[in-house]
C-alpha cells in the first residue's frame, strides 16, 4: 500500500536572535491511508513542527512533502489553503469552539465556511455528532459540556467535510488518562467507519499501543519507528 503522505529529507530552521536552530533534520517518513500514526517525543523534539508541515500550515526549508504524490510545499499559498480547507481536518489541544453556539451550530458553521449546501450541512453535522457520541448533547453550548465532550465537538467539526487526513496536535493533553484513551479509541473507530487517516502528536505512553504506527522524534530527528 502506497503512502498517502510521504516526506523526503525534510529540514526546518528557525531564527532565534543571532542563532539558527535546526529544528527538523532530514525527516523521511511515510504514512499509510486508513491508519492512526502517532508522533511522539519530549517537548522541543520537533513533533509539533513536523505535524504543522504535514498539514501544510508551514513549509520546510529543504525537502519534499507529498500528499498523494503532489508536493504540497511547492504549491502556492492559495492552493495550500484550498487543500487544508477541503482535504484536511485539524484538532488541537485548545478546541477553539465558538462559545455562543451550540455543539451542532459549531459543526454546521464549519461546513458553512467550506461552502456546503444548507440541507447537507444540517444532516452531516448531526451525523458527525452522533459518530462521536454526542447525539443527545448536540444542542448544548460548550460551557455546558465537559472537557472531553468539547474535544469531541472539535473532532466532529474536523471530520464533517470528510477530509482525507486529520491532524491532531496534543488533543488529549488537557484531559485525564481515561478520557484521553476514549478520544484515541474514537479516532480508531473513525478510521474503521469513515476511512480516515489520522496523524496525532502526544507524549503520553498510554496511547502508543492503540496506534498503527509510532514515530519517535528526538532533537529534530526520527530515532525510532514501529
N, C-alpha and C positions, 0 to 999 in steps of 0.2 A: 504493500500500500504506500503510495506516494505521500509525502508530507504536504499538508495544507499551508504550513508556514515553514520556511527554510531560511536560516541565516548563514552567511559565509564571511568569516573573518571580520566580524563587526567590532568596531572600536568607537569609543566615545570619550571625548576630552571635555573638561570644564576648566574655566579660568577661576582662580581664587587668588585675588590680588595679583602679585607678580608670578605666582606659581601656576603651573598647568597640571591638573590632576588627570591621570589616566584611569578613568572610572570603569571602562569595559575594555577587555583585551582579547582580541581575536576570538570572538564568540561564534562558534559554528554548531548550530543545533537544528533538529528537525522536529516538528510537532504534527502528529498524525491526526486526521479528521476523526471526529467521534470519540475523543479521548479527554480525560482530565489530566493536565500536566501541571505540576507544582514546581515553582521556582522557590528554592529555599536558600537561606543564608542569614548571617547576622546583619544587624543594621550597618549600612555602609558597604555591603558586599556587592552592590550593583543590581540587585534584583528589581527594584522599582524602576531604575533607569532602563533596564532591559525590557520590562513589560511596556513601558512608555514607547520604546522604539518599535516593539512588535505591534502595538496598537496604533501606529502612525501618528502618535502625539508628539513625537520628536524624530529627528533624523540622525543617523550615525555620521561620524566624521570620516570613517572608512568602512568599506564592506558593503554587503548586499543583504536586503531583507525581502524575501519573495512571499507573496500571497497568491497561491495557485499559479505560480510561475511568473507573476508580474512583480517587478522590483518597485515596491511602494515608495522607497526612499528617493527614487529618481523622478517621481511624479510631481506635478505642480501642486501647490497648496490647495487649490480649488478641487482638484481630483482627489487628493488625500482626504479632504473634508467630506467629499461625497462617499468615499469608501468607508470612512468612520461612521457616517450617518446611516448608510444603507446595509453595510456588510459586517459591522462590528457592534458589540454591546459592551458597556463598561459598568462595573460595580466597584465602588471604593469604600474605604473604612467609614468615611463620612457619607451618609446616604444622600445628602443634597436634595431631600424631598421638599416640595412646596407645602409649608405648614398650614396654609389656609385652605388647601384642597384635601379631599378625601383620598384614600388609597386608590380607589377607582379613577378619580379625576387625575391623580398624578400619572398613572399609567396611560390613560387616554390622552393626556396632554402631550406626552412624549410621542405618541402616534400622530397627533395633530401636527407637531413640528416636522415629522417625517413625511407629511403630505398624504396620509392615508385617509380614504373616504370615511365619512362620519359613521355610517352603518357598520362598516368593518371595524372601525376603531372601538366602538362600544362592545361588539362581540368579542374581539380579541383581548381587550382589557379585562373583561370578565373571565375569559378563558385562562389567561395567564395568572390572574389572582387565584383562581381555583387550583391551577397547577402547583402553586407554591403554598397551598393550604390556607388561603385567606378568603375563601368564598363567603364565609359568614362575617368577615370583618372588613369587607371592601368599602363600606360606606363610612368607616371610622377615619378620623383625621390622625396624622402622625402622632400628636401628643396623647392620643387615646390608645396607642399601640406600644407594646414592649420594644426593647432594642432589637430583639430577634425578628419581631414582626415587621419593624421598619426596614430591616435589611431585606426581608422577603419582598416587600413592596419594591425596593430598589432593584431586586433581581427580576421581578415581574416586568418592571419598566424596561430593563436592559434586554429582555428576550422578546418583548412584544412585537417588534418589527422583523422577527425571525432572522437574526444575523447569522453569518457563517461561523463567527468566532466571538466568544465572550471573554473579556479580560476582567479579572477581579484582583485588585491590589489590597492585600490585607483585609479581606471582607469580614473576617472573624475576630480581628484584633480587639474590638471593643466588647466582645461577647464572652460569656463564660465557656468553659470547655464543652459542656453538654450542648449548649445552643450552637457553638461553633461546629461541632460534629454534625448537628442536624442540618446546618447550612451546606456543608460539604456533601452530605448524603443527598440533599436536594439537588445539588449540581449533578451528581451521578444519575439521579432519576431523569433530569432534563436531558442528559446525553442519550440515555436509552429511549426516552419517549419522544424527544423533539429532534434528536440527531445533532445536537450542538457540539462544538469543540470548545473546551474551556481551558484557559490558562490563568492560574492564580498564584500570587505570592503569599508566603507565610513563613514564620519561623517556629510554628507550633508543631512539635514532633508527633503529636497525636493524629495529625491529618495525613501523614505520609502513607500509611497502609491502605488508604482508600484510593489514592491516586493510581492512574495507569502508568505514569512516568514521573520521576522526581529528578530535577536538575539542581545540583548544589553549586552555589557560587561563593567564592571567597576572594576578596581583594580584586574583584572585577574579572575573575577567570572562572570557567567551569572546571570544578575539581572532581565532580562525580556525576554520573548519570546511571539510573537503573529503573 
